[in-house]
Amino acid sequence: MNVSSKNKIEAGFSMASMTDLIFLLLVFFMLTSSFVTPSGVPVNLPTTKASTIEVQKVSVTVTKSLQYYVNEKKVSKAMLEGELKSRLGGPGGSVVLHIDTDVPWGEAMYVTGIATSLEAKVIAATKPK
């Protein structure tokens, strides 16, 4: 008695689904990776010999015309402390200062004093030479 199956199993392997999966993973990682983005407000940063890259959560920008921005949101000088307090959420955060070279030193110290009183680490953004 000859018993044969109508369904034959193919021993080949299709790579089409594997390439689709790799492409989707590549797109996923490209879109979800974190990039270090500069501040969107144009300021002329001072230059230094060496600089390091710091991941910023809260950035404070002071323009040449003494306008204050917290994470690209324009705030008044009086509202700066409240905005920083809400963005930091507690002690231990870091604040990156993007301060124009033409801004008086006292304004930079004002922002630094607020960040220090909130127990945040203060980092000055610079351009490498």
KELO-891823 format. One record per atom (N, C-alpha, C): residue number from 0; residue in one letter; chain; atom name; x, y, z. Coordinates in pm, whole numbers, plus 50000, padded with zeros to 5 digits. Layout:
N
pos->NUM | code->a | unit->A | site->CA | x->X | y->Y | z->Z
...
% end
This chain:
129
pos->0 | code->m | unit->A | site->N | x->50083 | y->49884 | z->50000
pos->0 | code->m | unit->A | site->CA | x->50000 | y->50000 | z->50000
pos->0 | code->m | unit->A | site->C | x->50089 | y->50124 | z->50000
pos->1 | code->n | unit->A | site->N | x->50065 | y->50211 | z->49907
pos->1 | code->n | unit->A | site->CA | x->50147 | y->50331 | z->49887
pos->1 | code->n | unit->A | site->C | x->50075 | y->50450 | z->49949
pos->2 | code->v | unit->A | site->N | x->50129 | y->50500 | z->50062
pos->2 | code->v | unit->A | site->CA | x->50068 | y->50614 | z->50129
pos->2 | code->v | unit->A | site->C | x->50156 | y->50736 | z->50101
pos->3 | code->s | unit->A | site->N | x->50100 | y->50832 | z->50035
pos->3 | code->s | unit->A | site->CA | x->50176 | y->50955 | z->50008
pos->3 | code->s | unit->A | site->C | x->50094 | y->51075 | z->50053
pos->4 | code->s | unit->A | site->N | x->50164 | y->51174 | z->50099
pos->4 | code->s | unit->A | site->CA | x->50099 | y->51293 | z->50151
pos->4 | code->s | unit->A | site->C | x->50082 | y->51395 | z->50039
pos->5 | code->k | unit->A | site->N | x->49972 | y->51464 | z->50040
pos->5 | code->k | unit->A | site->CA | x->49949 | y->51568 | z->49940
pos->5 | code->k | unit->A | site->C | x->50024 | y->51696 | z->49976
pos->6 | code->n | unit->A | site->N | x->50053 | y->51717 | z->50101
pos->6 | code->n | unit->A | site->CA | x->50124 | y->51837 | z->50147
pos->6 | code->n | unit->A | site->C | x->50272 | y->51805 | z->50162
pos->7 | code->k | unit->A | site->N | x->50351 | y->51866 | z->50079
pos->7 | code->k | unit->A | site->CA | x->50495 | y->51844 | z->50088
pos->7 | code->k | unit->A | site->C | x->50558 | y->51961 | z->50161
pos->8 | code->i | unit->A | site->N | x->50650 | y->51934 | z->50247
pos->8 | code->i | unit->A | site->CA | x->50720 | y->52037 | z->50325
pos->8 | code->i | unit->A | site->C | x->50839 | y->52086 | z->50244
pos->9 | code->e | unit->A | site->N | x->50844 | y->52218 | z->50227
pos->9 | code->e | unit->A | site->CA | x->50955 | y->52277 | z->50151
pos->9 | code->e | unit->A | site->C | x->51070 | y->52307 | z->50247
pos->10 | code->a | unit->A | site->N | x->51190 | y->52272 | z->50209
pos->10 | code->a | unit->A | site->CA | x->51306 | y->52286 | z->50297
pos->10 | code->a | unit->A | site->C | x->51373 | y->52424 | z->50281
pos->11 | code->g | unit->A | site->N | x->51324 | y->52511 | z->50196
pos->11 | code->g | unit->A | site->CA | x->51384 | y->52643 | z->50175
pos->11 | code->g | unit->A | site->C | x->51348 | y->52742 | z->50285
pos->12 | code->f | unit->A | site->N | x->51421 | y->52852 | z->50293
pos->12 | code->f | unit->A | site->CA | x->51398 | y->52956 | z->50394
pos->12 | code->f | unit->A | site->C | x->51391 | y->53090 | z->50323
pos->13 | code->s | unit->A | site->N | x->51285 | y->53166 | z->50344
pos->13 | code->s | unit->A | site->CA | x->51268 | y->53295 | z->50280
pos->13 | code->s | unit->A | site->C | x->51328 | y->53405 | z->50368
pos->14 | code->m | unit->A | site->N | x->51416 | y->53486 | z->50311
pos->14 | code->m | unit->A | site->CA | x->51480 | y->53594 | z->50385
pos->14 | code->m | unit->A | site->C | x->51402 | y->53725 | z->50377
pos->15 | code->a | unit->A | site->N | x->51293 | y->53729 | z->50305
pos->15 | code->a | unit->A | site->CA | x->51217 | y->53853 | z->50288
pos->15 | code->a | unit->A | site->C | x->51164 | y->53906 | z->50421
pos->16 | code->s | unit->A | site->N | x->51110 | y->53821 | z->50505
pos->16 | code->s | unit->A | site->CA | x->51058 | y->53868 | z->50632
pos->16 | code->s | unit->A | site->C | x->51170 | y->53912 | z->50726
pos->17 | code->m | unit->A | site->N | x->51287 | y->53850 | z->50715
pos->17 | code->m | unit->A | site->CA | x->51401 | y->53889 | z->50799
pos->17 | code->m | unit->A | site->C | x->51450 | y->54028 | z->50761
pos->18 | code->t | unit->A | site->N | x->51457 | y->54061 | z->50633
pos->18 | code->t | unit->A | site->CA | x->51501 | y->54195 | z->50593
pos->18 | code->t | unit->A | site->C | x->51399 | y->54300 | z->50632
pos->19 | code->d | unit->A | site->N | x->51271 | y->54267 | z->50626
pos->19 | code->d | unit->A | site->CA | x->51168 | y->54360 | z->50672
pos->19 | code->d | unit->A | site->C | x->51183 | y->54389 | z->50821
pos->20 | code->l | unit->A | site->N | x->51209 | y->54288 | z->50898
pos->20 | code->l | unit->A | site->CA | x->51227 | y->54302 | z->51042
pos->20 | code->l | unit->A | site->C | x->51350 | y->54389 | z->51074
pos->21 | code->i | unit->A | site->N | x->51460 | y->54366 | z->51006
pos->21 | code->i | unit->A | site->CA | x->51582 | y->54445 | z->51028
pos->21 | code->i | unit->A | site->C | x->51559 | y->54590 | z->50989
pos->22 | code->f | unit->A | site->N | x->51489 | y->54614 | z->50880
pos->22 | code->f | unit->A | site->CA | x->51459 | y->54751 | z->50838
pos->22 | code->f | unit->A | site->C | x->51372 | y->54822 | z->50943
pos->23 | code->l | unit->A | site->N | x->51271 | y->54754 | z->50994
pos->23 | code->l | unit->A | site->CA | x->51185 | y->54815 | z->51095
pos->23 | code->l | unit->A | site->C | x->51262 | y->54844 | z->51224
pos->24 | code->l | unit->A | site->N | x->51351 | y->54755 | z->51265
pos->24 | code->l | unit->A | site->CA | x->51433 | y->54781 | z->51383
pos->24 | code->l | unit->A | site->C | x->51526 | y->54900 | z->51361
pos->25 | code->l | unit->A | site->N | x->51584 | y->54911 | z->51243
pos->25 | code->l | unit->A | site->CA | x->51671 | y->55024 | z->51212
pos->25 | code->l | unit->A | site->C | x->51595 | y->55155 | z->51220
pos->26 | code->v | unit->A | site->N | x->51477 | y->55160 | z->51163
pos->26 | code->v | unit->A | site->CA | x->51396 | y->55281 | z->51168
pos->26 | code->v | unit->A | site->C | x->51356 | y->55313 | z->51312
pos->27 | code->f | unit->A | site->N | x->51319 | y->55212 | z->51388
pos->27 | code->f | unit->A | site->CA | x->51281 | y->55233 | z->51528
pos->27 | code->f | unit->A | site->C | x->51395 | y->55294 | z->51608
pos->28 | code->f | unit->A | site->N | x->51516 | y->55239 | z->51597
pos->28 | code->f | unit->A | site->CA | x->51628 | y->55290 | z->51675
pos->28 | code->f | unit->A | site->C | x->51672 | y->55428 | z->51628
pos->29 | code->m | unit->A | site->N | x->51658 | y->55457 | z->51501
pos->29 | code->m | unit->A | site->CA | x->51693 | y->55591 | z->51452
pos->29 | code->m | unit->A | site->C | x->51597 | y->55695 | z->51507
pos->30 | code->l | unit->A | site->N | x->51470 | y->55662 | z->51516
pos->30 | code->l | unit->A | site->CA | x->51371 | y->55759 | z->51563
pos->30 | code->l | unit->A | site->C | x->51370 | y->55775 | z->51714
pos->31 | code->t | unit->A | site->N | x->51407 | y->55672 | z->51788
pos->31 | code->t | unit->A | site->CA | x->51399 | y->55680 | z->51933
pos->31 | code->t | unit->A | site->C | x->51531 | y->55715 | z->51999
pos->32 | code->s | unit->A | site->N | x->51639 | y->55720 | z->51925
pos->32 | code->s | unit->A | site->CA | x->51767 | y->55755 | z->51988
pos->32 | code->s | unit->A | site->C | x->51766 | y->55902 | z->52026
pos->33 | code->s | unit->A | site->N | x->51834 | y->55933 | z->52134
pos->33 | code->s | unit->A | site->CA | x->51836 | y->56071 | z->52181
pos->33 | code->s | unit->A | site->C | x->51955 | y->56143 | z->52120
pos->34 | code->f | unit->A | site->N | x->51930 | y->56260 | z->52073
pos->34 | code->f | unit->A | site->CA | x->52033 | y->56343 | z->52014
pos->34 | code->f | unit->A | site->C | x->52057 | y->56462 | z->52104
pos->35 | code->v | unit->A | site->N | x->52179 | y->56513 | z->52103
pos->35 | code->v | unit->A | site->CA | x->52210 | y->56635 | z->52177
pos->35 | code->v | unit->A | site->C | x->52175 | y->56750 | z->52083
pos->36 | code->t | unit->A | site->N | x->52069 | y->56820 | z->52117
pos->36 | code->t | unit->A | site->CA | x->52022 | y->56928 | z->52032
pos->36 | code->t | unit->A | site->C | x->52064 | y->57062 | z->52091
pos->37 | code->p | unit->A | site->N | x->52115 | y->57147 | z->52009
pos->37 | code->p | unit->A | site->CA | x->52148 | y->57280 | z->52060
pos->37 | code->p | unit->A | site->C | x->52022 | y->57360 | z->52084
pos->38 | code->s | unit->A | site->N | x->52037 | y->57465 | z->52158
pos->38 | code->s | unit->A | site->CA | x->51924 | y->57551 | z->52188
pos->38 | code->s | unit->A | site->C | x->51873 | y->57614 | z->52058
pos->39 | code->g | unit->A | site->N | x->51742 | y->57629 | z->52048
pos->39 | code->g | unit->A | site->CA | x->51684 | y->57685 | z->51928
pos->39 | code->g | unit->A | site->C | x->51693 | y->57836 | z->51920
pos->40 | code->v | unit->A | site->N | x->51728 | y->57901 | z->52030
pos->40 | code->v | unit->A | site->CA | x->51739 | y->58046 | z->52033
pos->40 | code->v | unit->A | site->C | x->51883 | y->58082 | z->51996
pos->41 | code->p | unit->A | site->N | x->51903 | y->58164 | z->51893
pos->41 | code->p | unit->A | site->CA | x->52041 | y->58194 | z->51850
pos->41 | code->p | unit->A | site->C | x->52112 | y->58288 | z->51947
pos->42 | code->v | unit->A | site->N | x->52223 | y->58240 | z->52002
pos->42 | code->v | unit->A | site->CA | x->52308 | y->58322 | z->52088
pos->42 | code->v | unit->A | site->C | x->52453 | y->58299 | z->52047
pos->43 | code->n | unit->A | site->N | x->52535 | y->58398 | z->52072
pos->43 | code->n | unit->A | site->CA | x->52677 | y->58390 | z->52043
pos->43 | code->n | unit->A | site->C | x->52748 | y->58340 | z->52169
pos->44 | code->l | unit->A | site->N | x->52779 | y->58209 | z->52173
pos->44 | code->l | unit->A | site->CA | x->52840 | y->58149 | z->52291
pos->44 | code->l | unit->A | site->C | x->52989 | y->58181 | z->52298
pos->45 | code->p | unit->A | site->N | x->53043 | y->58191 | z->52419
pos->45 | code->p | unit->A | site->CA | x->53188 | y->58211 | z->52431
pos->45 | code->p | unit->A | site->C | x->53264 | y->58085 | z->52388
pos->46 | code->t | unit->A | site->N | x->53391 | y->58101 | z->52353
pos->46 | code->t | unit->A | site->CA | x->53472 | y->57987 | z->52310
pos->46 | code->t | unit->A | site->C | x->53568 | y->57946 | z->52421
pos->47 | code->t | unit->A | site->N | x->53599 | y->57817 | z->52426
pos->47 | code->t | unit->A | site->CA | x->53694 | y->57763 | z->52521
pos->47 | code->t | unit->A | site->C | x->53785 | y->57665 | z->52449
pos->48 | code->k | unit->A | site->N | x->53896 | y->57628 | z->52516
pos->48 | code->k | unit->A | site->CA | x->53989 | y->57532 | z->52456
pos->48 | code->k | unit->A | site->C | x->53929 | y->57393 | z->52450
pos->49 | code->a | unit->A | site->N | x->53862 | y->57353 | z->52554
pos->49 | code->a | unit->A | site->CA | x->53803 | y->57219 | z->52558
pos->49 | code->a | unit->A | site->C | x->53660 | y->57229 | z->52610
pos->50 | code->s | unit->A | site->N | x->53575 | y->57146 | z->52555
pos->50 | code->s | unit->A | site->CA | x->53437 | y->57142 | z->52602
pos->50 | code->s | unit->A | site->C | x->53390 | y->56997 | z->52602
pos->51 | code->t | unit->A | site->N | x->53294 | y->56967 | z->52685
pos->51 | code->t | unit->A | site->CA | x->53237 | y->56833 | z->52693
pos->51 | code->t | unit->A | site->C | x->53090 | y->56840 | z->52652
pos->52 | code->i | unit->A | site->N | x->53037 | y->56728 | z->52614
pos->52 | code->i | unit->A | site->CA | x->52896 | y->56720 | z->52575
pos->52 | code->i | unit->A | site->C | x->52817 | y->56673 | z->52696
pos->53 | code->e | unit->A | site->N | x->52713 | y->56747 | z->52728
pos->53 | code->e | unit->A | site->CA | x->52629 | y->56716 | z->52843
pos->53 | code->e | unit->A | site->C | x->52486 | y->56702 | z->52795
pos->54 | code->v | unit->A | site->N | x->52420 | y->56597 | z->52838
pos->54 | code->v | unit->A | site->CA | x->52279 | y->56580 | z->52806
pos->54 | code->v | unit->A | site->C | x->52200 | y->56680 | z->52889
pos->55 | code->q | unit->A | site->N | x->52123 | y->56762 | z->52822
pos->55 | code->q | unit->A | site->CA | x->52054 | y->56869 | z->52892
pos->55 | code->q | unit->A | site->C | x->51906 | y->56837 | z->52906
pos->56 | code->k | unit->A | site->N | x->51857 | y->56861 | z->53026
pos->56 | code->k | unit->A | site->CA | x->51714 | y->56848 | z->53050
pos->56 | code->k | unit->A | site->C | x->51650 | y->56986 | z->53058
pos->57 | code->v | unit->A | site->N | x->51719 | y->57078 | z->53122
pos->57 | code->v | unit->A | site->CA | x->51669 | y->57214 | z->53134
pos->57 | code->v | unit->A | site->C | x->51777 | y->57308 | z->53082
pos->58 | code->s | unit->A | site->N | x->51743 | y->57389 | z->52984
pos->58 | code->s | unit->A | site->CA | x->51838 | y->57487 | z->52936
pos->58 | code->s | unit->A | site->C | x->51779 | y->57626 | z->52954
pos->59 | code->v | unit->A | site->N | x->51864 | y->57717 | z->52996
pos->59 | code->v | unit->A | site->CA | x->51826 | y->57857 | z->53012
pos->59 | code->v | unit->A | site->C | x->51908 | y->57937 | z->52913
pos->60 | code->t | unit->A | site->N | x->51840 | y->58014 | z->52828
pos->60 | code->t | unit->A | site->CA | x->51907 | y->58096 | z->52729
pos->60 | code->t | unit->A | site->C | x->51881 | y->58242 | z->52761
pos->61 | code->v | unit->A | site->N | x->51988 | y->58321 | z->52760
pos->61 | code->v | unit->A | site->CA | x->51977 | y->58465 | z->52778
pos->61 | code->v | unit->A | site->C | x->52035 | y->58529 | z->52652
pos->62 | code->t | unit->A | site->N | x->51951 | y->58603 | z->52579
pos->62 | code->t | unit->A | site->CA | x->51993 | y->58664 | z->52454
pos->62 | code->t | unit->A | site->C | x->52061 | y->58798 | z->52479
pos->63 | code->k | unit->A | site->N | x->52113 | y->58854 | z->52372
pos->63 | code->k | unit->A | site->CA | x->52182 | y->58982 | z->52378
pos->63 | code->k | unit->A | site->C | x->52090 | y->59093 | z->52428
pos->64 | code->s | unit->A | site->N | x->51962 | y->59083 | z->52395
pos->64 | code->s | unit->A | site->CA | x->51864 | y->59185 | z->52438
pos->64 | code->s | unit->A | site->C | x->51802 | y->59151 | z->52573
pos->65 | code->l | unit->A | site->N | x->51866 | y->59062 | z->52651
pos->65 | code->l | unit->A | site->CA | x->51825 | y->59022 | z->52786
pos->65 | code->l | unit->A | site->C | x->51685 | y->58960 | z->52790
pos->66 | code->q | unit->A | site->N | x->51656 | y->58876 | z->52693
pos->66 | code->q | unit->A | site->CA | x->51534 | y->58798 | z->52694
pos->66 | code->q | unit->A | site->C | x->51568 | y->58659 | z->52747
pos->67 | code->y | unit->A | site->N | x->51483 | y->58605 | z->52833
pos->67 | code->y | unit->A | site->CA | x->51508 | y->58478 | z->52898
pos->67 | code->y | unit->A | site->C | x->51421 | y->58370 | z->52835
pos->68 | code->y | unit->A | site->N | x->51481 | y->58254 | z->52810
pos->68 | code->y | unit->A | site->CA | x->51410 | y->58139 | z->52756
pos->68 | code->y | unit->A | site->C | x->51445 | y->58017 | z->52841
pos->69 | code->v | unit->A | site->N | x->51344 | y->57939 | z->52877
pos->69 | code->v | unit->A | site->CA | x->51365 | y->57812 | z->52944
pos->69 | code->v | unit->A | site->C | x->51316 | y->57704 | z->52849
pos->70 | code->n | unit->A | site->N | x->51409 | y->57622 | z->52800
pos->70 | code->n | unit->A | site->CA | x->51377 | y->57520 | z->52699
pos->70 | code->n | unit->A | site->C | x->51300 | y->57582 | z->52582
pos->71 | code->e | unit->A | site->N | x->51348 | y->57691 | z->52529
pos->71 | code->e | unit->A | site->CA | x->51292 | y->57763 | z->52414
pos->71 | code->e | unit->A | site->C | x->51156 | y->57827 | z->52440
pos->72 | code->k | unit->A | site->N | x->51113 | y->57831 | z->52565
pos->72 | code->k | unit->A | site->CA | x->50989 | y->57900 | z->52601
pos->72 | code->k | unit->A | site->C | x->51027 | y->58033 | z->52664
pos->73 | code->k | unit->A | site->N | x->50979 | y->58141 | z->52607
pos->73 | code->k | unit->A | site->CA | x->51013 | y->58274 | z->52656
pos->73 | code->k | unit->A | site->C | x->50945 | y->58299 | z->52791
pos->74 | code->v | unit->A | site->N | x->51025 | y->58342 | z->52888
pos->74 | code->v | unit->A | site->CA | x->50973 | y->58374 | z->53021
pos->74 | code->v | unit->A | site->C | x->51029 | y->58509 | z->53063
pos->75 | code->s | unit->A | site->N | x->50959 | y->58574 | z->53155
pos->75 | code->s | unit->A | site->CA | x->51010 | y->58701 | z->53207
pos->75 | code->s | unit->A | site->C | x->51112 | y->58671 | z->53317
pos->76 | code->k | unit->A | site->N | x->51188 | y->58773 | z->53352
pos->76 | code->k | unit->A | site->CA | x->51290 | y->58757 | z->53455
pos->76 | code->k | unit->A | site->C | x->51226 | y->58722 | z->53589
pos->77 | code->a | unit->A | site->N | x->51108 | y->58778 | z->53616
pos->77 | code->a | unit->A | site->CA | x->51038 | y->58751 | z->53742
pos->77 | code->a | unit->A | site->C | x->50985 | y->58607 | z->53748
pos->78 | code->m | unit->A | site->N | x->50949 | y->58550 | z->53634
pos->78 | code->m | unit->A | site->CA | x->50892 | y->58415 | z->53629
pos->78 | code->m | unit->A | site->C | x->50999 | y->58306 | z->53613
pos->79 | code->l | unit->A | site->N | x->51125 | y->58344 | z->53602
pos->79 | code->l | unit->A | site->CA | x->51232 | y->58248 | z->53575
pos->79 | code->l | unit->A | site->C | x->51245 | y->58144 | z->53686
pos->80 | code->e | unit->A | site->N | x->51243 | y->58186 | z->53810
pos->80 | code->e | unit->A | site->CA | x->51260 | y->58092 | z->53921
pos->80 | code->e | unit->A | site->C | x->51145 | y->57990 | z->53927
pos->81 | code->g | unit->A | site->N | x->51023 | y->58036 | z->53909
pos->81 | code->g | unit->A | site->CA | x->50909 | y->57945 | z->53911
pos->81 | code->g | unit->A | site->C | x->50913 | y->57845 | z->53797
pos->82 | code->e | unit->A | site->N | x->50954 | y->57890 | z->53680
pos->82 | code->e | unit->A | site->CA | x->50963 | y->57801 | z->53564
pos->82 | code->e | unit->A | site->C | x->51073 | y->57697 | z->53584
pos->83 | code->l | unit->A | site->N | x->51186 | y->57740 | z->53637
pos->83 | code->l | unit->A | site->CA | x->51295 | y->57645 | z->53664
pos->83 | code->l | unit->A | site->C | x->51254 | y->57543 | z->53770
pos->84 | code->k | unit->A | site->N | x->51185 | y->57589 | z->53872
pos->84 | code->k | unit->A | site->CA | x->51141 | y->57499 | z->53979
pos->84 | code->k | unit->A | site->C | x->51047 | y->57392 | z->53924
pos->85 | code->s | unit->A | site->N | x->50956 | y->57431 | z->53835
pos->85 | code->s | unit->A | site->CA | x->50862 | y->57333 | z->53780
pos->85 | code->s | unit->A | site->C | x->50930 | y->57238 | z->53682
pos->86 | code->r | unit->A | site->N | x->51029 | y->57287 | z->53607
pos->86 | code->r | unit->A | site->CA | x->51098 | y->57202 | z->53509
pos->86 | code->r | unit->A | site->C | x->51194 | y->57103 | z->53577
pos->87 | code->l | unit->A | site->N | x->51260 | y->57147 | z->53685
pos->87 | code->l | unit->A | site->CA | x->51355 | y->57060 | z->53752
pos->87 | code->l | unit->A | site->C | x->51285 | y->56952 | z->53834
pos->88 | code->g | unit->A | site->N | x->51176 | y->56986 | z->53896
pos->88 | code->g | unit->A | site->CA | x->51099 | y->56889 | z->53972
pos->88 | code->g | unit->A | site->C | x->51160 | y->56850 | z->54106
pos->89 | code->g | unit->A | site->N | x->51270 | y->56905 | z->54144
pos->89 | code->g | unit->A | site->CA | x->51332 | y->56872 | z->54272
pos->89 | code->g | unit->A | site->C | x->51482 | y->56890 | z->54264
pos->90 | code->p | unit->A | site->N | x->51552 | y->56866 | z->54374
pos->90 | code->p | unit->A | site->CA | x->51697 | y->56884 | z->54375
pos->90 | code->p | unit->A | site->C | x->51768 | y->56776 | z->54293
pos->91 | code->g | unit->A | site->N | x->51887 | y->56808 | z->54246
pos->91 | code->g | unit->A | site->CA | x->51967 | y->56709 | z->54176
pos->91 | code->g | unit->A | site->C | x->51964 | y->56718 | z->54025
pos->92 | code->g | unit->A | site->N | x->51891 | y->56812 | z->53969
pos->92 | code->g | unit->A | site->CA | x->51887 | y->56827 | z->53824
pos->92 | code->g | unit->A | site->C | x->52006 | y->56907 | z->53774
pos->93 | code->s | unit->A | site->N | x->52009 | y->56930 | z->53645
pos->93 | code->s | unit->A | site->CA | x->52115 | y->57013 | z->53588
pos->93 | code->s | unit->A | site->C | x->52054 | y->57119 | z->53496
pos->94 | code->v | unit->A | site->N | x->52114 | y->57236 | z->53499
pos->94 | code->v | unit->A | site->CA | x->52070 | y->57349 | z->53418
pos->94 | code->v | unit->A | site->C | x->52187 | y->57389 | z->53328
pos->95 | code->v | unit->A | site->N | x->52164 | y->57390 | z->53198
pos->95 | code->v | unit->A | site->CA | x->52266 | y->57431 | z->53102
pos->95 | code->v | unit->A | site->C | x->52238 | y->57575 | z->53063
pos->96 | code->l | unit->A | site->N | x->52338 | y->57662 | z->53083
pos->96 | code->l | unit->A | site->CA | x->52324 | y->57804 | z->53054
pos->96 | code->l | unit->A | site->C | x->52378 | y->57835 | z->52915
pos->97 | code->h | unit->A | site->N | x->52293 | y->57889 | z->52829
pos->97 | code->h | unit->A | site->CA | x->52331 | y->57937 | z->52697
pos->97 | code->h | unit->A | site->C | x->52324 | y->58089 | z->52705
pos->98 | code->i | unit->A | site->N | x->52435 | y->58153 | z->52736
pos->98 | code->i | unit->A | site->CA | x->52435 | y->58297 | z->52759
pos->98 | code->i | unit->A | site->C | x->52522 | y->58364 | z->52654
pos->99 | code->d | unit->A | site->N | x->52467 | y->58464 | z->52587
pos->99 | code->d | unit->A | site->CA | x->52538 | y->58539 | z->52484
pos->99 | code->d | unit->A | site->C | x->52661 | y->58607 | z->52543
pos->100 | code->t | unit->A | site->N | x->52764 | y->58622 | z->52461
pos->100 | code->t | unit->A | site->CA | x->52888 | y->58684 | z->52510
pos->100 | code->t | unit->A | site->C | x->52870 | y->58831 | z->52544
pos->101 | code->d | unit->A | site->N | x->52770 | y->58897 | z->52489
pos->101 | code->d | unit->A | site->CA | x->52748 | y->59039 | z->52515
pos->101 | code->d | unit->A | site->C | x->52659 | y->59066 | z->52636
pos->102 | code->v | unit->A | site->N | x->52612 | y->58960 | z->52701
pos->102 | code->v | unit->A | site->CA | x->52526 | y->58975 | z->52820
pos->102 | code->v | unit->A | site->C | x->52616 | y->59011 | z->52938
pos->103 | code->p | unit->A | site->N | x->52575 | y->59111 | z->53019
pos->103 | code->p | unit->A | site->CA | x->52655 | y->59145 | z->53138
pos->103 | code->p | unit->A | site->C | x->52670 | y->59026 | z->53234
pos->104 | code->w | unit->A | site->N | x->52782 | y->59019 | z->53299
pos->104 | code->w | unit->A | site->CA | x->52815 | y->58909 | z->53388
pos->104 | code->w | unit->A | site->C | x->52715 | y->58896 | z->53503
pos->105 | code->g | unit->A | site->N | x->52659 | y->59005 | z->53545
pos->105 | code->g | unit->A | site->CA | x->52562 | y->59002 | z->53654
pos->105 | code->g | unit->A | site->C | x->52437 | y->58923 | z->53620
pos->106 | code->e | unit->A | site->N | x->52393 | y->58928 | z->53495
pos->106 | code->e | unit->A | site->CA | x->52275 | y->58851 | z->53453
pos->106 | code->e | unit->A | site->C | x->52304 | y->58702 | z->53457
pos->107 | code->a | unit->A | site->N | x->52426 | y->58665 | z->53419
pos->107 | code->a | unit->A | site->CA | x->52464 | y->58523 | z->53425
pos->107 | code->a | unit->A | site->C | x->52466 | y->58476 | z->53570
pos->108 | code->m | unit->A | site->N | x->52516 | y->58560 | z->53659
pos->108 | code->m | unit->A | site->CA | x->52521 | y->58523 | z->53800
pos->108 | code->m | unit->A | site->C | x->52381 | y->58517 | z->53862
pos->109 | code->y | unit->A | site->N | x->52288 | y->58598 | z->53811
pos->109 | code->y | unit->A | site->CA | x->52150 | y->58595 | z->53858
pos->109 | code->y | unit->A | site->C | x->52087 | y->58458 | z->53829
pos->110 | code->v | unit->A | site->N | x->52105 | y->58409 | z->53706
pos->110 | code->v | unit->A | site->CA | x->52050 | y->58278 | z->53668
pos->110 | code->v | unit->A | site->C | x->52121 | y->58168 | z->53744
pos->111 | code->t | unit->A | site->N | x->52252 | y->58180 | z->53761
pos->111 | code->t | unit->A | site->CA | x->52328 | y->58080 | z->53835
pos->111 | code->t | unit->A | site->C | x->52283 | y->58074 | z->53980
pos->112 | code->g | unit->A | site->N | x->52255 | y->58189 | z->54040
pos->112 | code->g | unit->A | site->CA | x->52208 | y->58192 | z->54178
pos->112 | code->g | unit->A | site->C | x->52074 | y->58124 | z->54195
pos->113 | code->i | unit->A | site->N | x->51985 | y->58144 | z->54100
pos->113 | code->i | unit->A | site->CA | x->51853 | y->58078 | z->54106
pos->113 | code->i | unit->A | site->C | x->51870 | y->57927 | z->54096
pos->114 | code->a | unit->A | site->N | x->51950 | y->57882 | z->54000
pos->114 | code->a | unit->A | site->CA | x->51970 | y->57738 | z->53982
pos->114 | code->a | unit->A | site->C | x->52038 | y->57676 | z->54103
pos->115 | code->t | unit->A | site->N | x->52134 | y->57746 | z->54162
pos->115 | code->t | unit->A | site->CA | x->52203 | y->57695 | z->54280
pos->115 | code->t | unit->A | site->C | x->52109 | y->57687 | z->54400
pos->116 | code->s | unit->A | site->N | x->52021 | y->57786 | z->54414
pos->116 | code->s | unit->A | site->CA | x->51925 | y->57783 | z->54526
pos->116 | code->s | unit->A | site->C | x->51826 | y->57667 | z->54512
pos->117 | code->l | unit->A | site->N | x->51805 | y->57621 | z->54388
pos->117 | code->l | unit->A | site->CA | x->51717 | y->57505 | z->54365
pos->117 | code->l | unit->A | site->C | x->51795 | y->57373 | z->54370
pos->118 | code->e | unit->A | site->N | x->51922 | y->57380 | z->54415
pos->118 | code->e | unit->A | site->CA | x->52010 | y->57264 | z->54429
pos->118 | code->e | unit->A | site->C | x->52030 | y->57191 | z->54297
pos->119 | code->a | unit->A | site->N | x->52048 | y->57268 | z->54189
pos->119 | code->a | unit->A | site->CA | x->52074 | y->57210 | z->54058
pos->119 | code->a | unit->A | site->C | x->52220 | y->57233 | z->54020
pos->120 | code->k | unit->A | site->N | x->52271 | y->57143 | z->53940
pos->120 | code->k | unit->A | site->CA | x->52406 | y->57157 | z->53888
pos->120 | code->k | unit->A | site->C | x->52402 | y->57256 | z->53772
pos->121 | code->v | unit->A | site->N | x->52494 | y->57351 | z->53770
pos->121 | code->v | unit->A | site->CA | x->52494 | y->57456 | z->53668
pos->121 | code->v | unit->A | site->C | x->52608 | y->57430 | z->53570
pos->122 | code->i | unit->A | site->N | x->52576 | y->57430 | z->53441
pos->122 | code->i | unit->A | site->CA | x->52674 | y->57405 | z->53336
pos->122 | code->i | unit->A | site->C | x->52666 | y->57520 | z->53237
pos->123 | code->a | unit->A | site->N | x->52780 | y->57581 | z->53203
pos->123 | code->a | unit->A | site->CA | x->52784 | y->57688 | z->53104
pos->123 | code->a | unit->A | site->C | x->52813 | y->57629 | z->52968
pos->124 | code->a | unit->A | site->N | x->52729 | y->57658 | z->52870
pos->124 | code->a | unit->A | site->CA | x->52750 | y->57609 | z->52733
pos->124 | code->a | unit->A | site->C | x->52851 | y->57699 | z->52663
pos->125 | code->t | unit->A | site->N | x->52948 | y->57637 | z->52594
pos->125 | code->t | unit->A | site->CA | x->53049 | y->57710 | z->52519
pos->125 | code->t | unit->A | site->C | x->53069 | y->57645 | z->52383
pos->126 | code->k | unit->A | site->N | x->53141 | y->57715 | z->52296
pos->126 | code->k | unit->A | site->CA | x->53181 | y->57660 | z->52166
pos->126 | code->k | unit->A | site->C | x->53328 | y->57624 | z->52176
pos->127 | code->p | unit->A | site->N | x->53370 | y->57511 | z->52118
pos->127 | code->p | unit->A | site->CA | x->53514 | y->57482 | z->52116
pos->127 | code->p | unit->A | site->C | x->53584 | y->57571 | z->52014
pos->128 | code->k | unit->A | site->N | x->53713 | y->57599 | z->52039
pos->128 | code->k | unit->A | site->CA | x->53791 | y->57682 | z->51945
pos->128 | code->k | unit->A | site->C | x->53822 | y->57605 | z->51821
% end
